[in-house]
Amino acid sequence: MAKNIWVFCEQRDGEIQNVALELLGVAHELAEKTNEKVNAVLLGHNVKDKAQMLIAHGADGVYVVDDENLEKFVTEPYAQAITHIAKKYEPNVILFGATSIGRDLAPRLSARLKTGLTADCTKLEMDEEGNLFMTRPAFGGNLFATIICPDSRPQMSTVRPGVMKKLEADASRAGEVVVEALEWDTSKFAVTVLEEVKAEKAEANIEDAKILVSCGRGVKNLESAQELASKLHGTVSASRTLVDAGLVDHARQVGQTGKTVRPEAYLAFGISGAIQHLAGMEESEFIVAVNTDKNAPIFKVANLGIVADAEAVFKNLNKLL
Ligand SMILES: Cc1cc2nc3c(=O)[nH]c(=O)nc-3n(C[C@H](O)[C@H](O)[C@H](O)COP(=O)(O)OP(=O)(O)OC[C@H]3O[C@@H](n4cnc5c(N)ncnc54)[C@H](O)[C@@H]3O)c2cc1C
């Protein structure tokens, strides 16, 4: 019988990605319902020593495939590795981050295991029988659909980065590390990575920022926002309006078609609070909204609301700090 909750723990250049730790956090919560174990799946080359970090963040055990075929992410070898261990151990659930890698790998695996996959989930719940309730925005974010996968196992889902909460690391946690080897079918390796060229401009990583100074249509001067963000050691993010206008890079967009963020402080300037925007930030720990319209919907999710002109608030704060 299928059992246990697996998390595909994405690493890039040997660095475990935040979303993996967030998924271990939610997997831990789900596992409490059914008394199942949380297992991390770690694929890569020379990555075995990262297993302890995954245990500290909530994994009861780690399956590792450490092989030079997994040095760089290429779909086929990664798909072969995870298919091999999933067929061998038959997990009840497998979770992936909804990243470019997770979105590539998870559908391959679900097709090979002949099971379903719910993409881009924002909420996961489990009943006592081990059925997973996977909730995701639907119809342009106007409603949320909860999807179940009653007839096949594993139940699979990708989850957006920044949505779930990671556990505090506990170095005293113990867990079993199982190293798996497999016979590769190299005849299927159609892609070889010849060279890796990093994008010149580092992508803004708004998901990891502790403070976001987020700007919407009501912000006329992005330089003031940038100045405030620098003074607060934060990062500038934006609503889709500014991204569509070509004023801000898409990597900084918050919301349903952008990124989901959960910073310690989300400072929303001139953002109305459309449902598609809220979907990406309402789990922030502390929300400050600045808007000239006292009826703007953003104030419904704000911990602190300031009815004022964005530029005036920028000016005053930048002078004070
Ligand atoms: C399928 C779909 C996906 C979408 N995905 C996203 C997404 O990922 N992210 C996203 O953000 N949106 C998304 N949208 C768009 C979303 O519906 C809204 O249109 C958008 O969020 C509005 O951006 P805004 O708040 O900057 O602009 P507006 O809604 O125009 O709001 C501007 C606000 O600024 C205030 N304001 C004006 N002047 C000032 C001033 N001087 N000082 C202070 N405040 C001022 C106004 O009172 C107003 O509340 C999506 C829409 C669809 C249909």
The ligand as an ORCA input file, in Angstrom:
! r2SCAN-3c Opt
* xyz 0 1
  C      -5.663     36.143    -14.935
  C      -5.134     37.373    -14.240
  C      -3.946     37.288    -13.568
  C      -3.431     38.417    -12.905
  N      -2.264     38.304    -12.207
  C      -1.831     39.356    -11.481
  C      -0.647     39.256    -10.676
  O       0.039     38.237    -10.646
  N      -0.291     40.322     -9.952
  C      -0.988     41.503     -9.955
  O      -0.573     42.443     -9.252
  N      -2.081     41.633    -10.724
  C      -2.498     40.595    -11.500
  N      -3.588     40.749    -12.276
  C      -4.144     42.112    -12.437
  C      -5.060     42.524    -11.312
  O      -6.378     42.107    -11.598
  C      -5.060     44.057    -11.160
  O      -5.436     44.631    -12.386
  C      -3.725     44.641    -10.727
  O      -3.235     43.954     -9.600
  C      -3.915     46.109    -10.381
  O      -2.666     46.675    -10.104
  P      -2.563     47.990     -9.206
  O      -3.114     47.723     -7.874
  O      -1.149     48.460     -9.316
  O      -3.428     49.033    -10.048
  P      -4.872     49.598     -9.775
  O      -5.857     48.547     -9.543
  O      -5.140     50.564    -10.869
  O      -4.714     50.393     -8.396
  C      -3.955     51.525     -8.214
  C      -4.159     51.997     -6.790
  O      -3.326     53.088     -6.515
  C      -4.046     54.032     -5.743
  N      -3.419     55.316     -5.962
  C      -3.541     56.160     -7.034
  N      -2.749     57.232     -6.883
  C      -2.114     57.089     -5.702
  C      -1.137     57.868     -5.009
  N      -0.674     59.014     -5.497
  N      -0.703     57.406     -3.818
  C      -1.167     56.248     -3.280
  N      -2.085     55.476     -3.916
  C      -2.543     55.877     -5.106
  C      -5.461     53.935     -6.242
  O      -6.371     54.401     -5.248
  C      -5.587     52.441     -6.504
  O      -6.084     51.760     -5.364
  C      -4.122     39.643    -12.940
  C      -5.329     39.718    -13.651
  C      -5.818     38.595    -14.293
  C      -7.137     38.706    -15.001
*
